[in-house]
Amino acid sequence: RVAELLILRSDMPRSLLASMDEVVAILSTVRNSQSAETERRAGKLHADLRYARIEDIFSVGLHAWLTNFLERIGDLGNGISQDFLVPLEVA
């Protein structure tokens, strides 16, 4: 199944799971005082992918599942931007 290869296989370097493996590892390396919530969200998304089964994804509907994933990854990207790219305000 192509969907399983592209979503759930950590041995496929460009799969969603392999990409999230890297995101979680990098976030733990560069963590700062304000990134705990972003790390938590990344960890939850990673765990959801790691323990997902392709049958469950298809039961929800591939399009619906991917749409939800894109929303969550967008939120994660916003958190990363806020935590690491937006300058801190000087008190």
N, C-alpha and C positions, 0 to 999 in steps of 0.2 A: 504494500500500500504506500503510495507516494505521500499521502498526508502524514502518515506515521513517521516516515523518514524525515520529512521537513519540519515536523513539530516535536516529536518525542524522542528522537534518537540522539543521545549525547555524543555518540561516536561519529555523527555527521557534523562537520565543523560549522556549517551555516544553519543548522536546525535552531528552532526557537529555544529548545532546552540548552543546547551548547552555548548559545549566545547569552542566555541568562546565567549559566555557570560562570561565564566571564564577568558579567555585570556584577554579580554578587561578590566574586573574588576581588575585583577592582575596588568596589565600594568599601569593602572591609580594609583594604590597604590605605585608602585615602580618607578614611572617616575623619570627621571633625566634630566640634562641639554641637553643631546644629543638624547633623545628618542622620541621627538615630531613626527618625520616622521614615526617611527615605530608605534606609537600610532595611527596616522592618517590612516596608511595602515590597522591596525587591526580594527579600527572603520569602515572603508569602507567595508572590507570583512564581518564584522559582520552585517552591514546594508544590504548588498547584500543578505546575508543569511536570515536575519530577514524578509525582504520584498519579498523574492522569493516565487514563487508558483511552485508546483510540475509539473504543466502543462508546465510552461516555461522551466523547467529543461529538461523534456522529449522532448520538441520541439527542443531544442538544441542537444539533445542526451545525455543520462546519462553518457556514457563513456567520451564524449568530455567535459561535464560539470565538471565531477570529475577530469579529467586530468587538466583542467584549475584551479580548486580549489587547487589541489596538488601543482601546480606551484606557486600559490599565497601564500599558506601556507609555502612553502619552502622559498620564498622570505622573508616572515614575520619572519621565524625562523632565517634566516641570519641576519636580522635587529636586532632581539633580541640578538643574539650572539655578534654582533658588539657593541650594546649599553650597554650590561650588563655583558658580559663574557670576552671580550678582554680587557686587561689592557689599561688604558689611557696612552698616551705618555706624558712623562714629558718634559715641554718646556724648 
